[in-house]
Amino acid sequence: LHGYSDDYTAWQRWTSIERYVEGMNLAVVMPSVHLSFYTDMVHGPNYWQFISEEVPAVVRDMFPLSDKRSDNFVAGLSMGGYGAFKLALTYPDRFAAAASLSGALDIREEVKVNDDPDNAAWLAGMRSIFGNLRKVPGSAHDLFTLAEKAAKSAEKPRLYQCCGTQDSLLADNIRFRDHIKALPFDLTYEEGPGDHDWAYWDQMIQRVLAWLPD
């Protein structure tokens, strides 16, 4: 899943994902959801329905892909890291594993209302997605809340999370890591040199592919 400023072409243009998966018997599906945070937008398309229902149905209709939980994984970077964990924690019965690379995992911080004029345009965009921003914490958009609910599921996805130490989202990732560690999840967490850029993601997606269940 792509990040906030990208589209479905980003992973192929900026990483060697096609070369990395050669011989893995793995289909890589890369949809585009624009600036939606993988959500049914209040003022915009229903991108959550698209990503959670329509895309899986279409690709399984077009290609001989398994619908077994054990054969399905989701991964993404930045906004896509949020989307990947949102999918896996909302539907733990559908995904065996999920990976977030430099994910925007604390949506509570992304929608925090303040009086900073430099933040006005960002908050306007968030309102077009979520509507009333004060209702986002604790909702179905909040990964911390979703994790608590998924922790009660009989089947829980394995989680992989990484973030560079020069990344502005590091604090968000540390908060989410600590939250997950208090819950019964199998979490692999990696933190090391790196910024919010494709050099880091090209390196780390190789680690994700090596980590995926057989």
KASUL-V263455 format. One line per field, one symbol per residue. ss: DSSP state (2 for helix, 1 for strand, 0 for the rest). phi: phi as a letter, one per 30 degrees, with the letter a starting at -180 (. if undefined). burial: # if it has 9 or more other ideal C-beta (glycine too) atoms within 8 Angstrom, else .. Layout:
# KASUL-V263455
ss=???
phi=???
burial=???
This chain:
# KASUL-V263455
ss=0000000002222200222200000000000000000001000001222222222222222200000022201111102222222222220000001111100000222200000022222222222222002220000000222222220000000111111100000222222222222000001111110000022222222222222000
phi=.dcdccbddddddcbcedddceichbcccbdcbhcchhbdddbldddddddccddeddddddbdcdcdedcbbbbachedddddddddddbddcbdabbbchdddcddddcddbcdddcddddddddddcidddcdeicdccddddddddddddcbddbbbbaddcddcdddddddedddddcdccccbbbaelcdadeddddddddddddedd
burial=###......###..#.#..##........##.#..####.#.....######..##..##........#..#####################..##############.##...........#.######..#..##...###########.#..##########.#.##.######.##..#.#.##.##..#.#...##########.##..
